[in-house]
Amino acid sequence: AAGRVVAATQAPQSGADPLDSSRWDDMRRAFFGDAPVVFDDRIAVTAPFSAEDPLNVPVAIDATALGAVREVLVFADFNPIVKALRVEPLAAPAAFGLRLKLQQSSPVRAAARTADGVWHLGGAWVRTSGGGCTLPSLGSGSAEWQQRLNEVGARLWPGVGHGDRLRLRIVHPMDTGLAPGIPAFHIETLEIADGAGRVLVRAEAFEPVSENPVFSFDLPAGIGT
């Protein structure tokens, strides 16, 4: 892919969509209803300017500049299934990453809800050849994935990001249901807890997350000690 860029909107504002998407009005009605929405440059969305592989588009979100965040939604305007991930940073910084599928070039957005009920939006256009949502997963045609389904590989980097950074890879086909003859089958809920059982992050995944998904989450410093 071409060089990665961080794209964000200008100063908090509630006017026209800075990414000039023809589907923004649909996105607003679908996700936010009558709730206040502002475009906010404190939401950093890092993504490729041009993604060579529409099945694995890396996206990183950092909403920590907002302070306390109740939830973050990640979605792509022009995907046939728009919503990709919902994250509740319960006791962790609001910073995480994922890989997703894109059906065509699209704005990829992150919307963070603060305690006052306001949604703060950042985003970036990602150009791609497309087709990522309607192609069958490689795992769906393999007998091996049934034996390794939900197998998790993890690594923790102390002192990286806003504390410690956890990276997870989960064996799962993440089928969207849009490929002929293959039903939807995807991870629904993921929780990260500390040694005492306290849930630090809760995530709700949807069909556009990539096959064998890779997630990263910033966690409170010292969590690995």
Sequence and secondary structure as in RCSB ss.txt:
>XXXX:A:sequence
AAGRVVAATQAPQSGADPLDSSRWDDMRRAFFGDAPVVFDDRIAVTAPFSAEDPLNVPVAIDATALGAVREVLVF
ADFNPIVKALRVEPLAAPAAFGLRLKLQQSSPVRAAARTADGVWHLGGAWVRTSGGGCTLPSLGSGSAEWQQRLN
EVGARLWPGVGHGDRLRLRIVHPMDTGLAPGIPAFHIETLEIADGAGRVLVRAEAFEPVSENPVFSFDLPAGIGT
>XXXX:A:secstr
   EEEE  SSSB SS TT  TTHHHHHHHHTTTS EEE TTSEEEEESEES TT EEEEEE GGGSSEEEEEEE
ETTSSS EEEEEE SSS SEEEEEE  SSSEEEEEEEEETTS EEEEEEEEEE   TTTS  SGGG SHHHHHTT
 EEEEEETTSSSSEEEEEEE    B S STT   B   EEEEE TT  EEEEEEE TTB SS EEEEEE TTTT 
